[in-house]
Amino acid sequence: MEKLKVAIRYGADAVYLGGKSFGLRNLADNFDVPELAEAVEYAHRHGVKVYLTVNAFPDNAEIDALERYLGEIAEIPCDAYIAADPGVVALLRELYPQRDIHLSTQANTTNWRSAKFWQSQGVTRVNLAREMSLDDIRETSGRCEVELEAFVHGAMCISYSGRCLISSALTGRDANKGECTQPCRWNYAIVEESRPGEFFPIMEDDSGSFIFNSKDLCLIEHLPELVQSGVASLKIEGRMKGIYYAASVIRVYRAALDSYWQDPVGYRVRPEWLEELSKVSHRGYTTGFLLGKPRDLDHEYLSRYVRSYEFVAIVEGDAPGGGTLLAVRNRLLLGDTLELIGQGCSFSTFTLTAMRNEEGLPLQEAHPNQKVIVAGLGGAGRFDLVRREKAAQVAS
């Protein structure tokens, strides 16, 4: 719920979320039925749409449970369901012909004929496969009436449109039923058959190396081309990310899109947008398939995240008696140099010179799950975030 409210605060026009069943992020902290009703009411009150994921691929034994689940949420006015399996799409059309259906990227729609097929099945929006190029997106838009959606930022699955079996093979958890353990992100080494117990690191040479990782998608520099291609919606991947990631990325794309609409001819990518995106945890950035097939440079051989900043607190509002109330998420120390971010892409830097607990007692340091009061943050609003640059590490 907190992440949903943060996404809305920082400029999302719509949010996609999962219930406790039949989504593809079952390991996330998803919404039960009462929470889902609350989430939809909150989003609609703020003029934001809600799309519910039912994009898992169910077995025969799960169909009855799917129908029961859809019955439980039938009265919740979600703006659309997101589905991938043809049988699920047909079931939704049968049960709720008045409800919009968005086709998940898991259906791997890579051409205009597929988009037209799904249009004929009553789908109102197709979330295109990440494997589509900009030229293919343009052609598909020109040949179809159905709305198109494209991912613009976030993690890239190494499998075709995310339909991966590695997790099932290694852990017994099925990625296509929402239980992916992300083994593509694990650290691997090689063992030679005659030398059991001797592990050799996988190294890159001039030909590359066969590792599972991809860099993260980032299309901020190609926003005008995407808008002009005819897509109706730009999608940010982030349900397994934290609120700092969601806020930081959403506010950049919100600012960029607003800037484009205000002056399409004079639109330029601003350096501060790129700088902001570099301050969230990511695996290096790539344009994926948008400009053609990825090169070897688009793969993340080192399998390491870039984390130059850390999220340390969230603003809860004005404190009684003055000051700003912070909910601490990472250790805080007097003397820390911190950055406060809010809506838009601006931020302010301040030094933590004093803080006290809710009883008014002064503190030298604060720890996660504490609440503290600090001065000097006038104008800070609910859901503004506080971050800190991480100390440089020297490798040897």
Phi, psi and omega in degrees: 000320180298317181294322176300315180293324177294317179301318179292317180302323187264007166117012177291137174276338180208155174234144172248139186211167182242150169271193182282351184221150167065020168258182181251020174223056184294342179275356175278169178274080187278177188267131168280179188298311177298321179295322178297317177299318178295319181297316181295319179297317180296313181298314181296325177297333179258015176072027184243139180274158180232127177244124184262129180278125167229051191258018172286166178253095187284152171275171177306319184294346184259355185296316180298318179295323177298315179297320178296318180297315179297326176294323180295329184255007187302325184276352179278122189279059173300149183280338176194157168258143174254119183229160180233322184283132180303323179294323178292319177301314180297320179296317178297320179296323180290315185280321187226070184297342180274350186267135177292145176239127173255134180276126181292154173299339178298340178283359179042064176278111186241005180208165186289331178293322176297317179299318178294324177300311182294327174301318180292341179269006177094004176290134183263341177212138178247121174273107190293152176297145178293347180282358182277140176275168178299319179297321178293323177297316180300314182295318179297318178298320181289339184257354186233155174262341182295146176294147178241145178230144181226139173290137179241344185201139173133187184295146178247124175285143181280351181264162184298112181051031175084005184269078191256148179243001184298315181299318178299317184291321186269332187233349184080004178260123189272116178297330182278002171240016173089017185241027184299130177265005178056051177294345176294343180263359183284163180267121185247153172221166182256140172242126177278138190306319184274000180233062181300140179090351177259114185257131181246129180293148177277121183249153178267138171239193184296338180267000183090194177209158187264079179244162192275347191279152168239153168293171179275146178287137175211110184245022183302327182281355181239024182300314180302317180297322179293315179299317182287344180287342179107003178291147182265342186210140176251126190248133178252125179279133182184014184289340176260010179262170178272176183290330178295317178299310182301312182298313185296315183287316181299317185293330177291311181291328175297313180296318181294315181294318177298319179298320179296313182294329179290327182204079183301323183289318183269008184298134174222145175288127182270139181303327182293334176294313180295322179296318179298317181293336177283346184268359175259158178296125180205170185251035190081156187245149178218158173268006176061230182264000189302319185256015183127178182296139181299149175266176179298335180294344182276356179262146186260085187292328185280345176057041180235144174277148171266116181228089183268342179230155176231143179280128186241337182196158176236140181283128177259346178136189178287140179271144174302132179087002176108155182093181183242133180272124178246138169265117188279133179243347178211155186305134177244140178230143173304139183095350178299138169268122189234161174238136176254125177240148178218207179295153186077183184255012177278159173209159178235146180255138178213159177255133181282098184263341180199147172204155180220160177278182185291343176272358178092003181279135181293147181235144172270330178209160179224154186236163180308141180080358170277159170242134182229159178245129179233156178256166174086011179247040179304134182092351177293139183243168178307131179079004167295152187239151178243132180229167182219138175291135181282147178296140179296140179254136178255118181273147177221000000 
